[in-house]
Amino acid sequence: MNFNVLIQGSTVAENRVLVDVLLATYNGAKYLEALLYSLMKQKDVDINLIVGDDGSNDQTTEILNFFSNSFASFQLHNFNHLGPRDNFLNLLKFSKSRYLAFCDQDDIWDEFHLKNSVLRLQNSSNPICLTYSQVAEFEIENELLEVWPDFKKNELTQILVENPARGCTIVFSEGLRDLAKNQLPSCAIMHDWWILIVAWTCGEVVFEESPEVWYRLHENNHIGKGKKGIRETLNNFKEGTWTPLIQAEEILSTFERRMHVNAIEELRKFVIGINSTFKARVTFLHQRKRQMRSSKIGEAKLILGIIFFPVLFRNQKRNRSYLN
């Protein structure tokens, strides 16, 4: 796969560093070898591969054990159908290195992904730092479908309503790990979205505007084209509320003491604005500075959802003492 044509150059690190790569697996034998080979080819870093297998009944664990000696160190933890979110979040407690990366079982990493990501973290003076990049989406080897996301999000409100980061591109610091693992969420939509918002509000986020990971689209993607929106909509009606709002509320109540002042203000405006009167919701929408969702259709649906929020969703009474 000629991935390097998409990379805009790289800077060589002077010293090798150890990176904890957190890999969640579940019946991933079909594509797992391609991923592991791409991990083996990472430049100028050593990998501690920490795997959480979620009860696979195919050849996944056999493949993992075959590659176990290919990395600086290897851990395999057996879970029982936690799902990808809780699988990844549980793996945080096994990490000891200065740098961590989330890893999906079916993607292919460019050989400079970890090296360049670590350099971006090292260039930050903030101990709570996360970096992510664009992904190159594909279905068939050597066939690029598109590069995603196609625009950079600059405001917290944009991050709260739509996750711009594929978890497989996220690399972050031990400071963010230590903050996040001590306050594991109950309302996180996905692990990557959750930790991105925590980094955005409490630390620093660095976006790389070129792809560093090939993201494989196939019938068993947990998140992929057309799946996220459908799943979120069904969950909304099932739970009787809007999940991004509940996620934002929990992050505010959990991490407010560690947040930037402006992040607290933006989060409060978001939570209070959507939970308030019709007039307040319209005012909230009027005051937004930028498009919140990446597509115009998604933006229109979001606006209608916020305007008619009490009608579409049962606005459950929850403890919002932190908003007082």
N, C-alpha and C positions, 0 to 999 in steps of 0.2 A: 504494500500500500504506500503510495508516494505521498506521505504526509508532509515531508519536509518542505515541499513547495509552498505550503501555507504559512510556514514559520518565517518571521521577519528578522531572524538573526538571534543570537544568544550570547551571553557573557559568561566566560568560564569562571567558576568559583575557584578560589585558591586552595581551599581545603575541603576534603570530603566531610559530609555531615551525615548523621544518622536520622532517618525519617521513619516514624511509625506510620505504616500504611494500614488503615483500617478497612478491611474487606468483608462485606456482608455477602454470604452465599446462600442460595437455595435452588437446588436442582439446576445448576448452571453448567453442567458438563459440556454442553454443546459448544459454548464459546469461551470457556474458562482458560483453556490452554493458550489461546491467542493473547488474552489479557496478561497471563503470567509471563509469557515470553517478552511482552512489552515492558513489564516491570523489571525483568532481568536486564534489559538494555538501557535502563536509566543511567544517565551520565553523571559521574562525579558525586554520587551519593551512595550511601549504604542503606539498605531497607530492612527494617524490622517488620515483617509481615504478620499482622494480628488479624486472624480470621474468626468470624462468628458464623458458624453454619447453623441454619435454622431448621434442621431436621430433613436434610436432603435424603432421597431414596434412589438417586441415580449414581453416577460415578464421580460426583463432585469431590467427596472426601478422599477418594483414591487418587484423583489428580492432584489435589492439594498436597497430600503426603509425598507424592512422587517428586514435587517441586520443593519440598520443605528444606532441602539442603542448598537451594539456589540463592538464598538470601542470608544476610548477616545473622538473622535470627528468625524464628518462626514459632507462632503460637496458634493453636486451633482450639476454639471454644465451642462447645455444642450447646445450642439453644433449642427451645421447643416452640416453634411457630410464633415467634415474637412479631414478625413483620419487619420490613426494612428499617422503619423509623427507630423502633426500640432495639433492634439488633445493633445498629450503628451507635446509638446513645449508650448502650451497655458496654460497648467496646472501649469507650473513653477511659474507663477505670483501669484498663490494662496498659495504658500508654504511659511511658516514662521519659520519652525523648523530648527535645526542645521543639521539634516540628512534627506535625501530623498531617495526614492526607486521607480524605475519604476516597474509596475505590469501589466501583461497581464491577460485577462479575463478567460483564459482556462487552466492555469497551476496549479500546486500544489506545495506549498512551504514547504520545510523541516522546522520543528519548530524552528531550530537554525539559519535559514538563516539571519534574521535581526540582531540578537544578535552578531553573529560572524562577519557579515559585518561591523557593527558599531565599534566593537573592532579593526578591521583592520584599519578603518579610524582614530580611536583615537590613534593608535600606530604610525600614520604618523605625522610628524612635519610640513607637507605642508598643508596650509589652503585650497588649491585647490586640492582635492583628490577624486578619484573614485576607487571603487573596484567591481570586477565581478568574477564569478565563472564558472566552468563547469556546464552543465546541463545533466540530465539523460532523454533521449528521450524515449517516450513510445506512444503506440497507444491504447493498452488494459491495464486495471488496473492490477497491479502487474507483468507486462511484460516489462522488460527493453530491449530496442532495442540497444542503444549504448550511450556512454558518449561522449559529444562534448563540446569544440574542443579537438582534440586528441594531439595537441602539442601547446606549448607556443610560442607566437610571441614576439620577443625581439627588433625589429627595427621598426622605424616609417614607413618606406616604406612598410613593411608588413601590417601595420594597414591601410595605405592609399588605398591599392588595394583590401583588403578583411576584412570585419568586423569579428573579432573573438569573439565578445561578444553578447550573447542573451540579449536583453533589460530587460527581466524579472529577470535577476540576478544582474543588476546594482544598486548599492547604492552609494550615493555621498554626498559631504559636501555642506554646505550652501555657502562656498566661490566659489565653482564651479557653483552652481545655480545662484548666483548673477552676476557672469561673463557672463554666457550663456544667461540668460533671458533678459539682456540689449542689446544683439546683436543677435536677432533671425535671423536665416538664410533664404535665399531664394533658395539656391541650395543644401540643405542637402538631402541626399538620404533617410536616416531614422534618427529619433531622437537619437537612441542609438549610431549609428555609429558617428554621428556628435559630441555628447558630449564626447564620448570616445577619439576622436582625439583632442578636445579642452583640455581635461584633460591631455593627453599624452604630448602635446606641451607646455602647460602653467603650469602644476602642476605635479601630481604623479598618477600613475595607479598601483593598487595592484591586482594581479591575484591569485585566490584561486584554486589550482589544485585538487579539489574534488567537486563533484556536490552538490549544495544546493537547486536546483529547479528541479522538474519534468516538462519537457517541452512536452506538449501534441501535437502529430502529428495527424492532421485530415484534412478533405477535405477543410475546410474554413480557414486554416492558411494563414495569410497575407505573412509571410516568413516561408518557410519550405523546405523540400527536393524537389529539382528540380524546385522550383518556383523563387528563387531569381535570378539565372542566366538567366532564360528565360525572366523575367521581365526587368532585366538590359539590356539585348541584344536588346529587342524590343524598350526600351526607347532610347538606343544609336542611332538606326536608325531613330527613330522619331525625336529626338532632334538634330541629326546631330553632336553629339560630344560624348565624353566619360565621363560619370557622375562622376566617382571617381576623375578625373582630375579637373573638374569644382568645385567639393566640396573642394578639396585641395586648389585651387586658392582662393576661398572665405574665407576659414579659415585663410590662410596666410594674405590676405588683411585686414581681420577684427581684428585679434588678434596678429599681429606681435609684437606690442609694449609690449605685456604681455608674449611673448614666451621665452623659454630657447634659448640661442644662438645656441646650436647644433641643436635644432628643426628647427630654421629658416634656417640654412644651409641645412639640409636634405630636407625640404620642397622646397626650391629653386632648389636644384639639381633635385628633382622629377619633378617639374613643367617645369623648363627650359629644362631638358633633353628630356622630351616627346614632347615638343613643338618645338624642334630644328630640325636640319638637320638629314638626315639618319645616317651619321657618328656619330653624337652626341647621337642619340638614341641607337645605337649599343654600344657606349662607356658606356652609362648609364647602360645598361644591363650587360656589362662585369664587371663593377665595383661593382655590387651588391654582398653583402657578404653572403646572405642566400636566400633560396627559399622564394618567396614572397607569393604564394598562397598555401593552405594546401594540395591540390591534385596535382599530377604530370600532369594530364590532364588540370586542371585549370591553372597551371603554363605555360604549353606549349601554351595554348590559349592566355594568357596574353603576353607572349613574342612575338608571332606573331602579336598580336594587336598593341603592341608598335612599332614594326619594320615597320609595314605597316599602321601606324596611319593616315597619310594624305590621303591614298587611301580609307581606310574603313570609315573614319569619315571626314566630312567637317570641317576643322579646323577654326571655326568661329573666326573672329577678335573681341577680347574683350579688355577692358582696363587693361593692365598689367603694369601700371606705377610703381607699388610697386616692380617690379622685376628689376628696373633700379638701 
